[in-house]
Amino acid sequence: MFSNSLNWRQNVYPSYDWLLEGDAKSYLNDTNPGFVKNYTAGKCRIRGKDRQGNPVFYFESRKHFASDATPQEMERFALTTIEWFRLYLRDITESTDTATVVFDLSGFSLKNADNPTTKFLAEVFEAHYPEFLNNIVIHKAPWIFSTIWNIIKNWLDPVVSSKIHFTKDINEIGVFIDPKHLPSRIDGEDVDEIEYTPPSKNGDKPPLAKNMNYHNLRIERDEFLMLFFDTTIKWIEAVNPDESAAYYKDKLDLNYRLAHNYVQLDSYTRIPGVFDRDGHLKLGY
């Protein structure tokens, strides 16, 4: 499974490359119009936390139309957004390594249904982002959604299915997310509207030009990675419990160093995306 996922990322869906490029180049160069329209439509936001401290992604289904983009553009939108969402995780400092997704289905109609993209998401969460999801909340689903749900539920892994919850009012969704983090559209206290912040004319490059500091950080990262691989092998091979515990502690320390290094490299490698430009994405670890 791990090998297949590495191949998938390298040769089939370059999701990390899409993360580094973001939406800015497509927007400024007028390419991948369907991919960009998914953001300019103001259908998604990442705000606040759930009651377990995990970041929350909101999706307004009434603004989604499969006809707005090609299947390939929809897939790129989905994967780029997931990769952005992962930057909100704080697995080292706050022990939060999962996320909650809220699908706001108020105002949903059949023209908003997109079964191919939904099936694609079900497959990638199972095969390539396992244990990424904490909860999936489907809020205010109309009766017409039941027909679509009967199709969708057959695509879902049992583990993913167990994380799906249907809510119909502020009290029910409040079990998962404090109302102060819920948008006012679903009776919460967050009055921020979803607005697309376009990139600046020169916003198609990382904030910092590659310099000697960048190259030193890359050398440091390579050294940490080789140490991590070597320590992992020793941890696997260790037969003495004390020795195993020591290697495990070293692995955790290297995790911290790699995360810190990644954050330092970010400004040299990643073009700021829509969630950076709206001021809500602050990189950490």
C-alpha positions in Angstrom: 0.0 0.0 0.0 2.8 2.4 0.9 4.7 1.6 -2.3 1.6 2.1 -4.4 1.0 5.4 -2.8 4.6 6.6 -3.4 4.2 5.7 -7.1 0.8 7.4 -7.2 2.3 10.6 -5.9 5.4 10.5 -8.1 4.0 9.3 -11.4 0.2 9.5 -11.4 -1.1 12.5 -9.3 1.8 14.9 -8.4 -0.1 16.3 -5.4 2.9 17.7 -3.7 3.9 19.6 -6.9 0.4 21.0 -7.1 0.7 22.1 -3.5 3.9 24.0 -4.3 2.3 25.7 -7.3 -1.0 26.3 -5.7 -3.6 28.4 -7.6 -1.6 31.5 -8.3 0.1 30.4 -11.5 -3.1 29.1 -13.0 -4.9 32.3 -12.0 -2.3 34.7 -13.4 -1.6 32.7 -16.6 -5.3 32.0 -17.2 -4.7 28.2 -17.3 -6.7 25.4 -15.6 -9.8 27.6 -15.5 -12.0 24.9 -13.9 -9.5 24.4 -11.2 -9.3 28.1 -10.4 -13.1 28.5 -10.5 -13.5 26.1 -7.7 -11.7 28.6 -5.5 -13.1 31.8 -6.9 -16.6 30.5 -6.3 -16.0 30.8 -2.6 -17.2 27.4 -1.7 -14.5 26.3 0.7 -12.9 27.6 3.9 -10.6 26.4 6.6 -11.5 28.0 9.9 -11.2 27.2 13.6 -11.0 23.8 15.3 -13.4 21.0 16.3 -13.9 20.1 20.0 -10.8 17.8 19.8 -8.6 20.6 18.6 -8.5 19.5 14.9 -8.7 22.0 12.1 -12.0 22.2 10.2 -12.7 22.5 6.5 -16.1 23.8 5.4 -17.6 23.1 1.9 -20.8 24.8 0.7 -22.3 22.3 -1.7 -24.8 24.7 -3.1 -22.0 26.5 -4.9 -20.5 23.4 -6.5 -21.3 22.4 -10.1 -19.6 19.6 -11.8 -20.0 21.4 -15.1 -17.6 24.2 -13.9 -14.5 22.0 -14.5 -13.2 18.9 -16.2 -12.8 15.8 -14.1 -9.1 16.3 -14.2 -9.5 19.9 -12.9 -11.8 18.7 -10.1 -9.3 16.1 -9.1 -6.5 18.7 -9.0 -8.7 21.0 -6.9 -9.5 18.1 -4.5 -5.9 17.0 -4.0 -4.4 20.6 -3.8 -7.0 21.5 -1.1 -6.2 18.3 0.9 -2.5 19.1 0.7 -3.1 22.7 1.9 -5.3 21.3 4.6 -2.5 19.1 5.9 -0.4 22.3 6.5 -2.9 23.2 9.3 -2.1 20.0 11.3 0.1 20.4 14.4 1.0 16.8 15.2 4.2 17.7 17.1 3.2 20.8 19.2 -0.5 20.0 19.7 -0.8 16.3 18.9 -3.4 17.0 16.2 -2.8 15.0 13.1 -6.4 14.6 11.8 -9.0 16.9 10.4 -12.7 17.4 10.4 -14.7 18.1 7.2 -18.1 19.8 7.2 -20.3 19.5 4.1 -22.9 22.2 4.3 -25.8 20.8 2.2 -28.3 23.6 2.9 -29.7 24.7 -0.5 -28.3 21.5 -2.1 -30.1 20.3 -5.3 -29.3 17.6 -7.8 -27.4 20.1 -10.0 -24.8 20.3 -7.2 -24.2 16.5 -7.2 -20.8 15.4 -8.4 -20.5 11.6 -8.1 -17.2 11.1 -10.0 -15.4 13.6 -7.7 -17.0 12.1 -4.6 -15.9 8.6 -5.7 -12.4 9.9 -6.4 -12.3 11.4 -2.9 -13.5 8.1 -1.3 -10.7 6.3 -3.0 -7.8 8.7 -2.2 -8.7 9.1 1.5 -8.6 5.3 1.8 -5.5 4.6 -0.2 -3.4 7.7 0.1 -4.5 9.7 3.1 -5.3 7.0 5.7 -6.4 8.2 9.1 -6.3 11.8 8.0 -10.0 12.3 8.8 -11.3 12.7 12.3 -15.0 13.3 11.5 -17.0 14.1 8.4 -20.1 16.1 9.2 -22.9 16.3 6.6 -25.1 19.2 7.7 -28.7 19.9 6.7 -28.9 17.2 4.0 -32.3 17.6 2.1 -34.4 14.6 1.4 -33.2 14.5 -2.2 -29.7 13.7 -0.9 -30.9 10.3 0.3 -30.9 9.0 -3.3 -27.3 10.1 -3.8 -26.2 8.8 -0.4 -27.4 5.3 -1.3 -24.9 5.4 -4.1 -22.0 7.1 -2.2 -22.1 4.8 0.9 -21.2 1.8 -1.3 -17.9 3.4 -2.2 -16.8 4.1 1.4 -14.3 2.1 3.4 -16.0 1.0 6.7 -13.5 3.0 8.7 -14.4 6.2 6.8 -18.1 5.4 7.1 -17.9 5.2 10.8 -16.6 8.8 10.9 -19.6 10.3 9.0 -22.3 12.1 11.0 -25.5 13.7 9.8 -26.6 16.9 11.6 -29.6 19.1 11.1 -29.3 22.1 13.5 -26.8 24.1 15.6 -27.3 21.8 18.6 -26.4 18.6 16.7 -23.4 20.1 14.8 -22.3 21.8 18.1 -21.5 18.3 19.5 -18.5 18.3 17.1 -17.6 22.0 16.8 -18.0 24.9 19.2 -20.5 27.4 17.7 -17.8 30.1 17.9 -15.9 28.3 15.2 -19.0 27.7 13.0 -19.8 30.1 10.2 -22.9 32.3 10.6 -24.4 30.7 7.6 -25.1 27.6 9.7 -26.1 29.6 12.8 -22.5 29.9 14.2 -20.7 32.9 15.5 -18.0 33.2 12.8 -19.2 36.1 10.6 -16.2 35.9 8.1 -17.5 35.6 4.6 -15.7 33.3 2.1 -14.1 35.6 -0.4 -11.4 34.7 -2.9 -8.2 36.8 -2.5 -6.5 36.9 -5.9 -2.7 36.7 -6.1 -0.7 39.8 -6.8 0.9 40.3 -10.2 4.1 38.9 -8.9 2.5 36.3 -6.8 3.5 33.3 -8.9 6.8 32.8 -7.1 7.8 31.7 -3.6 8.2 34.6 -1.2 12.0 34.1 -0.9 14.6 33.6 -3.7 16.8 30.6 -3.3 20.1 31.6 -1.6 22.8 30.0 0.5 20.5 29.6 3.5 18.1 27.6 1.2 20.9 25.3 0.1 22.1 24.8 3.6 18.6 23.9 4.7 18.4 21.3 1.9 21.7 19.8 2.9 20.5 19.7 6.5 17.2 18.0 5.4 19.1 15.3 3.4 21.2 14.6 6.5 18.2 14.4 8.8 16.4 12.0 6.3 19.4 9.7 6.1 19.6 9.7 9.9 15.9 9.0 10.1 16.1 6.0 7.7 19.2 4.6 9.5 17.6 5.0 13.0 14.4 3.4 11.8 16.2 0.4 10.6 18.0 0.1 13.9 14.8 0.5 15.8 13.2 -2.3 13.7 16.1 -4.6 14.3 16.5 -3.9 18.0 15.7 -6.9 20.3 16.5 -5.2 23.6 13.5 -3.2 24.9 15.7 -0.4 26.3 17.6 -0.2 23.0 14.4 -0.1 21.0 13.0 2.7 23.3 16.2 4.7 22.7 16.0 4.5 19.0 12.3 5.3 19.1 13.1 8.5 21.1 15.8 9.4 18.5 13.2 8.9 15.7 10.8 11.3 17.5 13.6 13.9 17.8 14.3 13.6 14.1 10.6 14.0 13.3 10.8 17.4 15.2 13.9 18.5 13.3 12.5 17.5 10.0 9.2 19.4 10.7 11.2 22.5 11.8 13.3 22.3 8.6 10.2 21.9 6.4 8.7 25.1 7.9 12.0 27.0 7.2 12.1 25.8 3.6 8.5 26.6 2.9 9.1 30.3 1.9 11.7 29.2 -0.6 9.7 26.4 -2.3 6.0 27.0 -2.1 4.0 29.7 -3.8 1.4 31.2 -1.4 -2.1 29.8 -2.0 -5.6 31.1 -1.4 -5.5 30.1 2.3 -2.2 31.9 2.8 -3.5 35.0 1.1 -6.6 35.2 3.2 -4.4 35.2 6.3 -5.6 32.0 8.0 -2.8 29.6 7.2 0.1 30.0 9.6 2.7 27.3 9.1 3.7 25.4 12.2 4.3 21.9 13.4 
